[in-house]
Every structure is written in C-alpha cells, then in structure tokens.
Amino acid sequence: MRIAHTVEVLNLIDENNMINLLKYIIYFCEVVDRHLPFLESQSDVPPDMKEIIASLCYIASRYGELPDLGKLLSQFSRKYGTEFITNAAKLKPDCGVKEQ
C-alpha cells in the first residue's frame, strides 16, 4: 500500500509541475504576441525579451509533445539563428534562461 501511495503522490507532483509549465508557456506566448510587431522589426533578440524567447526555446527543446512550440522554435531559429536556439536548449551561460 505504501508504494502505491508514493506513486500517486509522485504522479500528482508531475501533473502539478506540468500545469505550472503550461501556465508559463501561456504567459510567455502572450508576451511574445503582444510584442510581435516590435519583434518583427528587430534583427536581434531584444534584451528585454531574451529571457522569454530563450525560455520558450528551452521548453520547446524538451517537450516534443507540444507541436505548436516546435513551430515557434522553428520560427525563432529562422529569425535569431540556430546558435541562439542551441544555447538556450543547452542552458549555456548568458543564454537568457533563468534556472528555476
């Protein structure tokens, strides 16, 4: 019985983590959407948007089961280059992703 309860708790933690992750994704996408005209006019990632865009790239690289994020990752890759995407995906120093 104890193992079954432990598994249930771990499943709840996983579900809660996924819900929190989805909340971050929604928030980040809303910010990108609000700033889209500005982002389109810039050739480089604006410093005030770097964390959000890099975080979306990091998340997209980890969760292939979210195909829309994959599409967004492709668009960011075309816009900002594969090096930016790779750095975010690998959490390289100064990539923009905050560790949490």
C-alpha positions in Angstrom: 0.0 0.0 0.0 2.7 2.5 0.9 4.4 2.2 -2.6 1.0 2.8 -4.3 0.5 6.0 -2.2 4.0 7.1 -3.1 3.4 6.6 -6.8 0.1 8.5 -6.5 1.9 11.4 -4.8 4.6 11.4 -7.5 2.0 11.4 -10.2 0.3 14.4 -8.6 3.6 16.2 -8.4 4.3 15.5 -12.1 0.8 16.8 -13.0 1.2 19.9 -10.9 4.6 20.6 -12.5 3.1 20.2 -16.0 0.3 22.6 -15.1 2.8 25.2 -13.9 4.8 24.7 -17.0 1.8 25.2 -19.2 1.0 28.4 -17.3 4.5 29.7 -18.0 4.1 28.8 -21.7 0.8 30.6 -22.0 2.2 33.7 -20.3 5.4 33.7 -22.4 3.4 33.3 -25.6 1.0 36.1 -24.6 4.0 38.4 -24.1 5.5 37.4 -27.5 2.2 38.0 -29.1 1.8 41.5 -27.6 5.3 42.4 -28.8 5.2 40.8 -32.2 5.3 44.0 -34.3 8.3 45.1 -32.3 10.0 41.7 -32.6 9.4 41.6 -36.3 11.2 44.9 -36.7 14.3 43.8 -34.8 17.0 41.6 -36.3 18.4 40.5 -32.9 16.6 39.4 -29.8 15.7 42.5 -27.8 17.3 42.3 -24.4 14.0 42.7 -22.6 12.6 39.8 -24.5 15.6 37.5 -24.3 14.5 35.6 -21.2 11.1 34.9 -22.5 12.2 33.8 -26.0 15.1 31.8 -24.7 12.8 30.1 -22.2 10.3 29.2 -24.9 13.2 27.7 -26.9 14.4 25.7 -23.9 10.9 24.4 -23.2 10.3 23.5 -26.8 13.5 21.6 -27.0 12.4 19.5 -24.0 8.8 18.9 -24.8 8.4 17.5 -28.3 4.8 16.5 -27.5 3.9 20.2 -27.8 4.0 20.6 -31.6 3.0 24.3 -31.6 6.1 25.1 -29.5 8.1 23.2 -32.1 6.7 25.5 -34.8 7.6 28.5 -32.7 11.1 27.2 -32.2 11.5 26.9 -35.9 10.4 30.5 -36.4 12.7 31.7 -33.7 15.5 29.7 -35.3 15.0 31.4 -38.6 14.8 34.8 -37.0 17.6 34.6 -34.4 19.7 31.7 -35.7 20.4 28.2 -34.6 23.2 29.3 -32.2 20.7 31.2 -30.1 18.4 28.2 -30.0 21.2 25.8 -29.2 22.5 28.0 -26.4 19.0 28.2 -24.9 18.4 24.5 -25.3 21.7 23.6 -23.6 21.4 26.3 -20.9 24.7 27.8 -21.9 25.8 30.8 -19.8 24.1 34.1 -20.7 21.6 32.2 -22.9 18.7 34.1 -21.3 17.0 31.2 -19.5 16.8 31.6 -15.7 17.3 28.5 -13.7 14.3 27.7 -11.6 
